[in-house]
Every structure is written in structure tokens, then in C-alpha cells.
Amino acid sequence: MTSRVIVVTNCTNRKRAGYGTVALTAADMRGSLSSVAARWGRAIKKAPPSDQAQDIYMGRAFSEARQVTTTLGGTLHIISAGLGVVGAAEEIPSYNLTVADGDNSLKPLLTQLGKRPSDWWMALTAELGQQRSVRALLENNTDALALFALPGSYIALIAEDLASLTQWQLSRVRIITSAHGRTLVPEHARHVALPYDERLEGSSYAGTRTDFPQRALRHFVEALTGHQLSIDDARRSVSAAMHALAKPVIPARERKTDSEILALLRKNWDRFDGASARLLRYLRDEALVACEQSRFRNLWHRLQQDLANEG
């Protein structure tokens, strides 16, 4: 196998806010996909750089990808719904756009137009330039193995780009995603998607659903030295590793309203010194409350602000 490795991960909703964040208004989100992409492209091209990409994105998923990149002495690249493919050291503007749920999401527009996330990606890269595509990334790194660690939503985003790759290009690609994410990989590329599944949670690489691909990436590199294996050996190695693990039993958790969760967080704030990670573990493991990570983060920030105003 090649000795040079590039790591490709997804952008995150958690970003360090910069000056003059680029976003689309409700009026901007009207019209055809190409017209929206054109408005977005003009706004992005006019926006001044805020910081290097690696200093803007935050969260465990991004940290895991950075750690693996450092371990391998490789380079890190990010799939961004707003910028296309960007290098970690590239200076980018502060922006807010996503194909996932959340603020400034493209999902309502895509639903309205009957379009797929991959349609947005193709419109975006046509507007910003084909150098922002996955295909261009591989063409510019012909001597490297590319490790893609992406959730299903980002596999769906770049699906057509992946479908355009030649078999020779795919021979230098490993795709690490969830079991659901593998179903979204184009059929002719599915053989390079590694068979990771929820049994990974029974290992020392356990975590949350949002950072599953990046944790699996770290397992692949650290536990299996998979970046040194052929695709067939890599698939066999991952299958054997998953077979040796047992999926942990997830306790039944109760759904509660935002107000009920805020009350629990407020009551236990001092007990856990306001630490978000410890409060989330309390909610899930002790209070047995179902709360998705992004929802918890929003509630935690709201309570933090309320407590600061009260003080």
C-alpha cells in the first residue's frame, strides 16, 4: 500500500464563530437550486477569511479525525456543504449552511424542489469550481490512500461525486461510515466501504452516533493498522474485529420535553460543575432520559445563558 495517507472528514455544526458569518436569508432560499447556489457562491467569494478550517470546526468527530491525521503524518480535508472540499490548513470564511437539521439548513429547500443532497453538492461545486470536488481531491493526490470518515448524511451529499470515480481511483479509497451510511454509497463504490457497525460500541472506541465514523476510523488505524492493508484484507480485518465484539445493551430511555430536561439540568448543574459532557452522561445513564446530542447542546447553552443572566 502507499505510504502517504489523506484523511477526509465532514464539517460540523459546531464552529468557532467568526466576524461576519455568511448565511442565507429566507428570501435567498427561493428559486431553483442553481440560483440558490449562485447566490451562495457570490456571498462566499466576497467574504473575507476568518481562520484556518482546522481552527473553525469543533467537536469530538473533528478532533478524532485530526488525531488520526497526526498519527499517520497525513493531511486532513473536510467535506463542507457550504464550501465543497477544503484543506484543514486553508483559510475559510465563517459561514452557516448545512444539509442536516439545524439553523440555515437546506433540507426544506431540497424537499420543496424534490432534490437530493447530492444535487446541491453538484450545484455547489459547479458554482465554486470543480477543484472543490472529491474527484479533484483524488486527482491531486494520486500517490495517496484516502480514508473517508463520514456519516450517512455526508455520504448522501457526495454520492454523485463518488459515482464519478474510476475503479483505479476507488482502489485508493476506504470509506468508513455507519451500516446505514453504507447503503447510501453508490453501488460501484460499495466494495471500498468497510463493514463497521454498532458492535464498535462494545469496544474502547465507544461514543455517540454523531462521531461514529471518526471513532471507527481511529479503530481502523490504531487497532487494525488497516491503512497498510489491501481492500480485501481490510474488509476481512474489520469483519473479524466486529465479530469479536458484542453490541452493548442500550437501556430504555424516556422522552421528555425541553422544559423537563432543562429542569433536570438546572437541578444538577452545580453537582457536575456545569460540565456539558458530564451532564449529558447524567441524563442518559442516570436519569435515563433520551436526548440527542445536538438537542442537548442547544439546551445546555440556553441554560448556561439563563444562569449567567440570573447571576
C-alpha positions as CSV (number, residue, x, y, z in Angstrom):
1,M,0.0,0.0,0.0
2,T,1.0,3.6,-0.5
3,S,2.8,5.2,2.5
4,R,1.1,8.6,2.1
5,V,-2.4,9.0,3.6
6,I,-5.0,11.7,3.4
7,V,-8.0,11.8,5.8
8,V,-11.4,13.2,4.7
9,T,-14.0,14.1,7.3
10,N,-17.2,16.1,7.4
11,C,-17.7,19.7,8.6
12,T,-19.5,20.2,11.9
13,N,-22.4,22.3,13.1
14,R,-20.2,23.3,16.0
15,K,-17.9,26.1,14.7
16,R,-15.9,28.9,16.3
17,A,-17.9,31.9,15.4
18,G,-16.1,34.5,13.3
19,Y,-16.8,38.0,12.2
20,G,-19.5,38.4,9.6
21,T,-20.8,34.9,9.3
22,V,-22.1,34.1,5.8
23,A,-25.7,32.8,5.8
24,L,-28.7,32.7,3.5
25,T,-31.9,34.5,4.3
26,A,-35.3,33.0,3.8
27,A,-35.6,35.1,0.6
28,D,-32.2,33.7,-0.6
29,M,-33.6,30.1,-0.2
30,R,-36.1,30.6,-3.1
31,G,-35.9,29.7,-6.7
32,S,-34.0,26.9,-8.4
33,L,-31.1,25.0,-6.8
34,S,-28.7,26.6,-9.3
35,S,-29.9,30.1,-8.4
36,V,-29.5,29.5,-4.7
37,A,-26.0,28.1,-5.3
38,A,-25.2,31.2,-7.3
39,R,-26.3,33.5,-4.5
40,W,-24.4,31.4,-2.0
41,G,-21.3,31.4,-4.2
42,R,-21.3,35.1,-4.6
43,A,-21.6,35.6,-0.8
44,I,-18.8,33.1,-0.1
45,K,-16.4,34.6,-2.6
46,K,-16.9,38.1,-1.2
47,A,-16.5,37.0,2.4
48,P,-13.0,37.6,4.0
49,P,-11.2,34.6,5.5
50,S,-11.9,34.1,9.2
51,D,-9.4,31.4,10.2
52,Q,-7.9,28.1,9.1
53,A,-10.6,25.4,8.7
54,Q,-8.9,23.3,11.3
55,D,-9.4,26.1,13.8
56,I,-13.0,26.7,13.0
57,Y,-14.6,23.2,13.2
58,M,-15.1,21.8,16.7
59,G,-16.4,18.7,18.4
60,R,-15.2,15.1,19.1
61,A,-15.7,13.9,15.5
62,F,-13.4,16.6,14.1
63,S,-10.9,16.0,16.9
64,E,-10.8,12.3,16.2
65,A,-10.1,12.9,12.5
66,R,-7.3,15.4,13.4
67,Q,-5.8,12.9,15.8
68,V,-5.7,10.1,13.1
69,T,-4.2,12.6,10.6
70,T,-1.4,13.4,13.1
71,T,-0.8,9.8,13.8
72,L,-0.4,9.0,10.1
73,G,1.5,12.2,9.3
74,G,-1.0,12.8,6.6
75,T,-3.2,15.8,5.5
76,L,-6.8,16.4,6.6
77,H,-9.6,17.5,4.2
78,I,-13.1,18.5,5.0
79,I,-16.4,17.9,3.1
80,S,-18.4,21.1,3.6
81,A,-22.0,21.6,2.5
82,G,-21.1,25.3,2.1
83,L,-17.6,25.2,0.7
84,G,-17.0,21.9,-1.1
85,V,-13.8,20.1,-0.3
86,V,-11.4,22.2,1.8
87,G,-8.0,21.6,3.3
88,A,-7.6,21.8,7.0
89,A,-4.9,24.5,6.7
90,E,-6.9,26.5,4.2
91,E,-8.3,29.9,5.4
92,I,-12.0,30.0,5.1
93,P,-14.8,32.5,5.9
94,S,-17.1,32.0,8.8
95,Y,-20.3,30.5,7.4
96,N,-23.5,28.7,8.4
97,L,-25.1,26.3,5.9
98,T,-25.9,22.6,6.3
99,V,-27.8,19.7,4.7
100,A,-28.5,18.3,8.1
101,D,-31.2,19.5,10.5
102,G,-30.5,22.8,12.2
103,D,-30.3,26.5,11.5
104,N,-29.7,27.6,7.9
105,S,-30.5,24.0,6.7
106,L,-31.0,23.3,3.0
107,K,-33.4,20.4,3.8
108,P,-36.6,22.4,3.4
109,L,-35.5,23.8,0.1
110,L,-34.4,20.3,-1.2
111,T,-37.7,18.8,-0.1
112,Q,-39.7,21.6,-1.8
113,L,-37.8,21.2,-5.0
114,G,-37.8,17.4,-4.9
115,K,-34.0,17.4,-5.0
116,R,-31.4,15.3,-3.2
117,P,-28.4,16.5,-1.1
118,S,-26.1,15.3,-3.9
119,D,-27.9,17.7,-6.3
120,W,-26.9,20.5,-4.0
121,W,-23.3,19.3,-4.0
122,M,-23.1,19.2,-7.8
123,A,-24.7,22.7,-8.0
124,L,-22.2,23.9,-5.3
125,T,-19.1,22.5,-7.0
126,A,-20.2,23.8,-10.4
127,E,-20.5,27.3,-8.8
128,L,-17.3,27.3,-6.7
129,G,-15.2,25.3,-9.2
130,Q,-14.6,21.6,-9.8
131,Q,-11.4,21.9,-7.7
132,R,-13.8,21.7,-4.8
133,S,-15.0,18.2,-5.7
134,V,-14.0,14.8,-4.4
135,R,-12.8,13.7,-7.8
136,A,-10.4,16.6,-8.0
137,L,-9.1,15.8,-4.5
138,L,-8.1,12.3,-5.7
139,E,-6.7,13.6,-9.0
140,N,-4.5,15.9,-7.0
141,N,-3.3,13.2,-4.6
142,T,-2.6,10.3,-7.0
143,D,0.0,8.8,-4.7
144,A,-2.1,8.7,-1.5
145,L,-4.6,6.4,0.2
146,A,-7.8,8.4,1.0
147,L,-9.6,7.5,4.2
148,F,-13.1,8.9,4.2
149,A,-14.8,9.0,7.6
150,L,-18.3,10.4,7.0
151,P,-21.8,10.0,8.4
152,G,-24.7,8.9,6.2
153,S,-25.8,12.4,5.6
154,Y,-22.5,13.4,4.0
155,I,-22.2,10.1,2.0
156,A,-25.6,11.2,0.5
157,L,-24.2,14.6,-0.1
158,I,-21.2,13.4,-2.2
159,A,-22.9,10.3,-3.7
160,E,-22.8,11.5,-7.3
161,D,-19.2,12.7,-6.9
162,L,-18.3,9.2,-5.6
163,A,-20.2,7.7,-8.5
164,S,-18.0,9.5,-10.9
165,L,-14.8,7.9,-9.7
166,T,-12.9,5.3,-11.7
167,Q,-12.2,1.9,-10.3
168,W,-8.5,2.9,-10.2
169,Q,-9.3,5.9,-8.1
170,L,-11.6,3.8,-5.9
171,S,-8.7,1.4,-5.3
172,R,-7.1,4.1,-3.3
173,V,-10.2,4.9,-1.2
174,R,-11.5,3.5,2.0
175,I,-15.0,4.6,3.2
176,I,-15.8,4.4,6.9
177,T,-19.4,5.1,7.8
178,S,-22.3,3.5,9.6
179,A,-24.2,0.5,8.4
180,H,-26.9,2.9,7.2
181,G,-24.3,5.1,5.5
182,R,-23.0,2.1,3.5
183,T,-26.4,1.7,1.9
184,L,-26.0,5.3,0.5
185,V,-22.6,4.6,-1.1
186,P,-23.0,4.2,-4.9
187,E,-23.2,0.5,-5.8
188,H,-19.9,0.5,-7.9
189,A,-18.1,2.0,-4.9
190,R,-19.6,-0.1,-2.1
191,H,-16.7,-2.6,-2.1
192,V,-14.5,0.0,-0.6
193,A,-16.9,0.8,2.3
194,L,-15.7,-1.1,5.4
195,P,-18.2,-3.2,7.4
196,Y,-18.2,-1.3,10.6
197,D,-21.4,-1.4,12.7
198,E,-22.8,-0.7,16.2
199,R,-20.7,-3.5,17.8
200,L,-17.9,-0.9,17.8
201,E,-19.7,0.5,20.9
202,G,-18.7,-2.7,22.8
203,S,-15.0,-1.6,22.4
204,S,-12.8,1.0,23.9
205,Y,-13.8,3.2,20.9
206,A,-17.4,3.8,22.1
207,G,-19.0,7.2,21.8
208,T,-22.1,8.9,20.3
209,R,-23.8,8.3,17.0
210,T,-22.6,11.7,15.6
211,D,-18.9,10.7,15.9
212,F,-19.2,7.0,14.9
213,P,-17.3,7.3,11.6
214,Q,-14.4,9.1,13.1
215,R,-14.2,6.7,16.0
216,A,-14.3,3.8,13.6
217,L,-11.5,5.5,11.6
218,R,-9.3,5.6,14.7
219,H,-10.0,2.0,15.4
220,F,-9.2,1.1,11.8
221,V,-5.8,2.9,12.1
222,E,-4.8,2.2,15.7
223,A,-6.2,-1.3,16.4
224,L,-6.0,-2.8,12.9
225,T,-3.3,-0.8,11.1
226,G,-5.8,-1.0,8.3
227,H,-4.3,1.7,6.3
228,Q,-1.5,-0.7,5.4
229,L,-3.9,-3.4,4.2
230,S,-5.3,-4.2,0.8
231,I,-9.1,-3.6,0.5
232,D,-9.9,-7.3,0.7
233,D,-7.7,-7.7,3.8
234,A,-9.1,-4.5,5.3
235,R,-12.6,-5.8,4.9
236,R,-11.8,-9.2,6.5
237,S,-9.9,-7.5,9.3
238,V,-12.9,-5.2,10.1
239,S,-15.4,-8.1,9.9
240,A,-13.3,-10.1,12.3
241,A,-13.0,-7.2,14.7
242,M,-16.7,-6.6,14.7
243,H,-17.4,-10.4,15.1
244,A,-15.3,-10.4,18.3
245,L,-17.4,-7.6,19.9
246,A,-20.9,-7.6,21.3
247,K,-23.3,-4.8,20.8
248,P,-24.0,-3.3,24.2
249,V,-27.5,-3.3,25.6
250,I,-28.9,0.2,25.5
251,P,-31.2,0.9,28.4
252,A,-34.7,2.2,27.7
253,R,-34.7,5.9,28.0
254,E,-37.7,8.2,28.5
255,R,-38.5,11.1,26.2
256,K,-39.1,14.4,27.9
257,T,-39.9,17.9,26.8
258,D,-37.3,20.7,26.6
259,S,-38.7,22.2,29.8
260,E,-38.4,18.9,31.7
261,I,-34.8,18.4,30.6
262,L,-33.9,22.0,31.5
263,A,-35.3,21.4,34.9
264,L,-33.2,18.3,35.4
265,L,-30.1,20.1,34.1
266,R,-30.7,23.1,36.4
267,K,-31.2,20.9,39.4
268,N,-27.9,19.0,38.8
269,W,-25.8,21.9,37.4
270,D,-23.7,22.5,40.5
271,R,-23.3,18.8,41.1
272,F,-21.5,18.4,37.8
273,D,-19.9,21.9,37.8
274,G,-21.9,22.7,34.7
275,A,-19.7,20.4,32.6
276,S,-21.7,19.6,29.4
277,A,-20.2,16.1,28.9
278,R,-20.9,15.0,32.5
279,L,-24.4,16.4,32.4
280,L,-25.1,14.6,29.2
281,R,-23.9,11.3,30.7
282,Y,-26.1,12.0,33.8
283,L,-29.1,12.5,31.6
284,R,-28.5,9.3,29.6
285,D,-27.0,6.9,32.2
286,E,-28.6,8.0,35.5
287,A,-31.8,9.9,34.7
288,L,-32.4,7.6,31.7
289,V,-33.6,10.4,29.5
290,A,-33.4,10.3,25.7
291,C,-31.7,13.4,24.4
292,E,-29.9,13.7,21.1
293,Q,-26.5,15.4,21.3
294,S,-27.3,18.5,19.3
295,R,-30.6,19.0,21.2
296,F,-28.7,18.6,24.5
297,R,-26.1,21.2,23.3
298,N,-28.8,23.7,22.5
299,L,-30.5,23.2,25.9
300,W,-27.2,23.4,27.7
301,H,-26.3,26.7,26.0
302,R,-29.7,28.1,26.8
303,L,-29.4,27.2,30.5
304,Q,-25.9,28.5,30.7
305,Q,-27.1,31.8,29.4
306,D,-30.1,31.9,31.7
307,L,-27.8,31.2,34.7
308,A,-25.4,33.9,33.7
309,N,-28.2,36.4,33.4
310,E,-29.6,35.4,36.8
311,G,-26.1,35.8,38.3
